[in-house]
Amino acid sequence: MHSKHILILCLFSTLSACSTIYKSTSSDWLLIDNFENSLSDWQSVDTQNETKPQVKNPQITVIQPEQTNSSINHYLLKKPARDGIVGNRKALSYTKLPQAVEVGATYTFYMRINVAAFPNNHAFGLSNLTPALINKHAYDAFEPTLRVTDKTESNGFVNDGALMVKTDSGYSNIQNYTTKQSAKPLQTNTWYDVWYVVNNAAASEQGQQYDVYVKGGEFNSQILVYKNAQFRMKREQPLIYFLANCNTGPIKKPYGNGGLRYDDLYMSEGINLSNPTQ
């Protein structure tokens, strides 16, 4: 009886822990930006502008409207340059988070993304650097990183446009664990819901990594698509900025200027897989 009593207590504790993990609701989300106002809280800089002839401030980072079922929604469209302009290698846009993710903390981030067009090369995620250092380090300013691209890598590997995460060996497509295959390329002009659960504990404590969940496209409902993706630099510092970066590629071998749409950026303490827009 004693061992049976212990087993029941353990089972109860496990169920209680599970309910604690997912107790957060949409009311617990902090808004980063839903783009219904201005971009006054954002900074946009082109830190490696190699356009010839020189085009000043070539990136496009603008709020645009769309008609929904009941109203007009606004979103952010980001492109490295206008169509036909190449050579803008670091088109950075970033905004300060409403709450720092301290070392040791876990936060869930939610957003919606929509590929306006391929070909493109976009990366977005979180940084623990100040604006001056973000401008200096560009891609190395990222920690948790998500990526959308169909560019060809320097080793000849051709990306297919699937959503990607950062790993210690480079990037990896998100996965469809049901089919045991890589996820399909993102569909253009289609909104995807993305949740990424960020563990900012020290690497020695199994932190500096993140899990990704997606709904949209081939995923009819919210589903885990990558477990234990890795921070890019692992600086073990508070995460303080949302950062997006894109580039046209080099003038001789451009990637393209396809845009990426962003909307409804939120953050919530702990693991929160609710939808803040519902």
N, C-alpha and C positions, 0 to 999 in steps of 0.2 A: 504493500500500500504506500509505503514511504516513497519508493521510486516512482510510482504512478502519480503521486501528489506533486513531486518535483517536475515530472513531465508536463502535467497540466499547467503548472505555474510558468514553465518555460514557454509553452505554447501561447499562453495568455500574454506574456511579455513580448513575444515576437509579433503577435497581432497588434498589440498596442503600439509597438515601434512603427509598424507599417502604417497605422492610421495617423500617427504623428507626422510621418514623412509627407503625406499627401493632404494634410488638413488645410493647407493654405488655399485661399479662394481668390477670385478676381479682385476683391476689395483690398487685398494685401499688396497689390502692384503699385510701384512708383512709376509715373510717366517720365520717360526720357524725352520723347517728342512724338507727336502724331501729325505734325506738319500742317496743322490747321491755322497756324498764324504765320509768323515770319521766320527767317533763318538767322535772327539776331544773336542767337546763342551758339552759332556754328562759326568755325574758322575754316576757310578754304585757301590752300596755298599750293602752288605748283613748284616743287623744289628741284625738279630736274627737267626744266623746259628746254628741249633741244630742237624745237620747231625751227624750220628754215624755209622761207624767211621767218624771223622771230614773230610769234603771235603772243601778245601779252595776255597773261591769265587765260590760257586756252581751255581750261576745264569748264564743263557745264554742270552746275549743281543748283537746281532750281526746284521750286514747288510747282506742281501741276495739278489740275483738277481732273476728276473722273466722275461720271454719272453712275450712282449706285441705284438700287431698287427704290430707295425712298429719299435720297438726298444727294448732294455733291460732296464727294470725299476728296481730300488733298493728300498727295504723297510727294516724296522727294525723288527726283530723277537725277542720277549721277552718270556723267560720261567724261572720259578723259579729254575730249575735244570735240569740236564740230566734225561732222562727216567730211572726209577728205583732208583733214589736218592730222599729221602724224608727228611723232617725236616728243610728245609730252609723257615723260616716263614716270613721274611721281605726282599724281593729282590727289592730294590729301584733303579730307574733310573730317572734322572732329568736333565733338561737343562734350562738355564736362558732365559726368554722371551726377544725378541728384544725391547719391549716397555712395561713398567710397566702399569698395569691397576689401575689407581689412584682411591682413594675412591671418589665415586660420578660418576665415568665413567661407560659407557656401551661399551662392546666389544663383537664381534662375533668371535668365534673360529671354525675352520674347520679342519677336519681330515678324513682319511680313515682308517677303521679297518677291519680285516679279521681273523676269528677264525681258527687257524691251526688245533686245536683238542680240544675236551672235553675228560675227565673232566679237569676243570681248576678253578682258582680263580684269576681274574685280576681286578684291579681298576686303573683308570687314571683320570687326571684332572689338577687342578691348585692349587698352594700353595702361601701363602703370607709369608712364612718363609725362612730364610737363610739355606744354606746346613747343617750347624751344627744342626740346630733345626729340619730340615726335618729328618735327621738321628735319632734324639732323639725321635720325635713324630710319625714318620711313618704314619699310617692311619690318625691320628689326625693332620697331616700336611696339609691334603687336605682341600679345600673349595669346589668349584664346583667339583663334583665327578661323574664319569660314571663307571659302573661295568659290568663285564661279568663273570658269574659263574654258575655252576650247583651243587655247594656244598650243603650239608645239614647243616642247621643252628643248633646251640646248643639247640634250642627249638623244633627241629624235622622237621621244615619246609624245604622242598626240593626245591631249586631254579631250574628253568628249562632251563637256558641258554639264556633267553631273555636279551637284553640290559636293564640296570637298572640305576636309578638316585637316588640321596640322598634326603631323606625327614626328617622331624623332628622326625619321629617315626621309622626310619631305612632306608630301601631301598624299591623302588617300581619299578616294570617292567614299561618300556615305554608302551604307549597305542596306540591301533588302534581305534581312535575316530570314524571312519566310521562304524565299526562293534560293537563299544561300548564294546570292549574286550581288554584284555591284548595282547600286541604284541606277535608274535610267537617267539620261540627260534631262535637265530641267526643260519644261515646255515653255516656250515664249508666250508673253501676254497672259500668264497664269499666275495667280497669287498663291504662294506657299506660306504656311505658318511654320515658324521655326522656334523651337525652344532649345537653349543650351544651358546646361546646369554646370556652373563653374565652381570648382573646388580650389580655393586659393590658399589651402594649407601648404606647408613646406613640402618639398619633394620627398624628403625623408619620412614624411607622414602620409605618403600616397596622395599628395596634393599636386598642384600645378598641372591639372588635367580637367577635362570637361566631357560631358555626355551630350549627345544631340538627339532631339526628337523632331519629327517632321510630320505635317499633314498637308496633302496636296499632290497633284499629279497622280502617280501610281499608288500613293498612300491615301486611301479613302478615309482613314481615321488616324489619329495621332499614334505614332509608333517610334520606338527607339531605333535609330539608324546608325549610331556609332557610340561605342563605349570606350571611355578612357583615351580620348584624343589628348594630345600633349600641348602645353603652353609652348610658344615659340622660343622664348629666351629663358624662362624660369628664374626671373629676378627675385621672386619672393618679396614683392612690394605691394602696397595697396593698389588696386585697379581703380583708375579715376577718370578715364575718358573712353567714350565710344569713338572708334576710328574707322573710316572707310578710305580705301586707296584703289586707284585704277590707273592703267597706263595704255598708251597706244602701241607700245613696243618701239623698237628702234626704227629709224627712218627707212633703212634698207630692207627690214623684214617686219613690217608692222603687224600687230595682232588684230587691229580693228577698233572701232569706236562704239561698239554696241553698248547701250545703256543698261543700268540696273535700277529698278525702282525699289524704294524703301518706304515702309510705313509702320506706324504703331510700335515704336520702340518702348519697351517696359523692362523693369527689373523688380525682383522680389526676393526677400531674404529666404534662405532655405531652398528646399526642393518644392517648386510650385508648378504643376502641370495643368493648371486651369488656363482659360483663355481670358485675358484682361479686357478684350473688346466685346465680350458677351455677358 
